[in-house]
Amino acid sequence: MERNSSDVERRSEDIKRVARILQIVQLIAEAPRRYLRKDIAARFEVSDSTIKRDIDVIRHGLKLPIQHTADGYYLERIPNLPPVQYSFTEALALLTSVQAARQISGIASPELAAAISRLESQFPAEFTPYLDRLRIQPPVTARGEYRQKMLMLLNHALVEGRKILMTYETRSRGGALTERKVRPYHLMPYVRSWQLIAYCELRQTELMFKLDRIKEATLTDEPFTIPEQFDLESYLGWSWGILRGADRPPDDIVLHFEADTGHRVIEEDWHPSQQATILPDGRVEFTLRAIVTPEFISWLLYYGAQVEVVQPLWLREKVALAHQAAVSVYELRNMVKE
C-alpha cells in the first residue's frame, strides 16, 4: 500500500514537472528576453536550482536552442514542430476554421496553403468533393499580398522579440509620413484590415497602428521585451471596438431599438457590458457601459430611425445633429436639382 502511494506521488511529481517545463518553453517563446531564472522560479514557486535543471532538460533533452542575456532567456531559432496526430473530427474542425480564417485579408500565404493541402491529404478520397466545396479561395489583390508580407514580418518580430523600424502614414496629420521604431506587442484583425499595438519610441507610449498605413518596415536586430504589466484588455479598456476613446470615463448608455432590429442586434456580442430587456411595446432596450468612440457613433448612425439614444443626453444630441446634417445635405441637393 505504501509502495502504491509512493508511486502515485512520484508520478504526480513527474506530471507536474513535465507541465512546468512545457509552460517554461511557452513563456520564453511568447516573451523572449523577459524572464530570468529567478523570475521563472518565483512564477512556479520552486527553487532556482530546480529551474536550472528544467532549463537543462529544455536545452539537452528537448534539443531547443535556448540562450540567455542579462534580460532573460530566449530561443535562438523557432524549431520545426513534430508531426501531430488528429482525430477525424479534430481535423475537420481545424480545416473548417482555417478555411473561414482565410477570408480575413492578409491571412492567405504559401505556408498556409501548404498546411491546408497536407491536412486535406489525410482525408479519405470520398471526401474530396466535400472538401472542394469547403475550399474558398479569396481573390488575390495587391493590398492582400502586401498585408500578407507585412503580417509575416510583424509576426517574426513578435516571436523573436525584435524591434521594427517603419515608415507610417498618419491620417490625422494629412497623410504625413514619419519614421518610427516600435516594439510590437499584439496583432489583431479588425473589420477588413489589421491593427498593430506597439510601443512607439518616438511618442514614448503604446499606440495602435493600422497595418495598411505602414508604408515600409524593416526587422532590426535590437531585442525588446513586452512589459509584464501590459495587458490587452486593460489597454483597450471600456472602448467600443478596438479604437480607443479619448481620455474620458465610460458612459452608461441606454438605447431603444425597434423590435425587429433590436432582436437582430442582441443576437451578437458587441461589448462585454451589454444587457438587453424586451420592453412592453416590443422594443428592445439595449444598455452598456462604454467609452463613446467615433466607431460607436457610426454604429448608431447605421441603424438610423431604428434606434433612439435615451442617454446620455450629450450623445442623444450628437446623434440627432448628425442625422439633421444628413437631411440638410439631401435637402440642399434637391433644391439645386430643382
ZIGI-V323844 format. One record per residue. RES is the residue in one small letter. PSI is psi in degrees with one decimal (* if undefined). Layout:
res: <RES RES>
psi: <PSI PSI>
//
This chain:
res: <m e r n s s d v e r r s e d i k r v a r i l q i v q l i a e a p r r y l r k d i a a r f e v s d s t i k r d i d v i r h g l k l p i q h t a d g y y l e r i p n l p p v q y s f t e a l a l l t s v q a a r q i s g i a s p e l a a a i s r l e s q f p a e f t p y l d r l r i q p p v t a r g e y r q k m l m l l n h a l v e g r k i l m t y e t r s r g g a l t e r k v r p y h l m p y v r s w q l i a y c e l r q t e l m f k l d r i k e a t l t d e p f t i p e q f d l e s y l g w s w g i l r g a d r p p d d i v l h f e a d t g h r v i e e d w h p s q q a t i l p d g r v e f t l r a i v t p e f i s w l l y y g a q v e v v q p l w l r e k v a l a h q a a v s v y e l r n m v k e>
psi: <-45.4 -39.2 -42.2 -42.0 -41.3 -40.6 -42.1 -43.4 -41.4 -42.1 -39.0 -41.9 -38.7 -43.6 -43.1 -40.7 -43.6 -44.9 -41.3 -42.8 -43.3 -37.7 -34.9 -44.2 -44.1 -42.9 -47.8 -37.1 -39.1 -31.0 73.1 142.2 23.6 -35.9 122.7 170.5 -41.6 -33.5 -43.0 -40.4 -43.3 -37.6 -40.5 1.6 47.6 176.0 162.0 -39.3 -33.2 -44.1 -35.2 -42.8 -38.7 -42.1 -38.4 -39.7 -43.4 -42.7 -46.0 -32.8 -49.1 -9.9 33.5 134.5 71.9 131.1 174.0 154.2 -173.1 -20.4 -26.0 -176.6 153.8 160.9 124.9 -36.0 154.5 120.1 158.6 140.0 147.2 161.0 143.4 133.9 128.8 147.6 166.1 -47.2 -36.1 -44.6 -41.5 -41.6 -41.6 -43.5 -42.7 -43.4 -43.4 -42.0 -37.2 -40.1 -26.2 -17.1 -14.8 121.8 129.3 -15.2 -42.7 137.5 161.5 -36.7 -42.2 -41.5 -41.0 -40.3 -41.6 -43.8 -41.5 -39.2 -42.5 -31.3 -15.3 -12.7 150.3 153.3 -30.5 -21.1 -6.9 -47.7 -37.3 -38.7 -34.0 -38.1 -33.1 -31.4 118.6 116.7 109.4 149.3 141.2 123.5 161.4 -38.6 -41.8 -41.4 -38.3 -42.5 -41.6 -46.4 -43.3 -38.6 -40.4 -45.7 -44.6 -36.5 -38.1 -43.7 -40.5 -47.4 -40.3 -6.4 49.4 144.4 157.3 134.4 122.0 157.0 123.1 139.4 121.9 111.2 -36.9 -12.7 34.4 27.9 18.2 142.3 132.6 145.7 129.0 147.3 124.6 157.6 104.0 129.4 -38.6 141.7 135.1 139.2 143.2 124.4 -111.0 13.6 -160.2 151.8 138.5 123.3 122.7 156.9 122.1 118.0 -22.6 -45.6 -8.7 41.4 168.5 133.6 164.1 129.7 132.1 128.1 -38.4 -17.5 -0.8 105.9 -33.6 149.8 141.1 136.0 120.0 175.1 5.0 120.6 158.9 163.6 142.2 124.2 137.9 -28.0 -8.8 128.9 124.9 -44.1 -43.3 -37.7 -46.1 -28.5 -140.1 7.3 154.3 124.1 -152.0 -10.0 121.0 144.5 178.0 169.6 78.2 156.5 160.0 155.6 150.1 113.7 133.4 125.2 144.5 116.5 144.8 152.4 -58.5 -47.0 -42.5 -41.5 -34.0 -38.1 -45.2 -1.6 -15.2 154.1 105.6 -35.7 144.7 -27.3 0.7 143.4 150.6 142.7 135.6 120.6 160.1 -31.0 5.8 -15.7 164.6 124.1 122.1 118.2 150.6 163.8 112.1 159.2 124.3 124.0 165.5 -33.5 -45.1 -41.4 -40.6 -37.8 -43.1 -44.2 -29.6 -35.9 -5.7 -129.1 -1.7 -7.9 141.2 128.8 117.9 -45.2 155.1 158.9 -36.1 -34.6 -38.7 -45.5 -38.7 -43.3 -40.3 -43.2 -38.2 -41.3 -40.7 -39.2 -38.7 -41.9 -40.9 -38.3 -46.3 -40.4 -42.6 -43.6 -34.5 -37.8 -39.9 -40.5 -37.3 *>
//
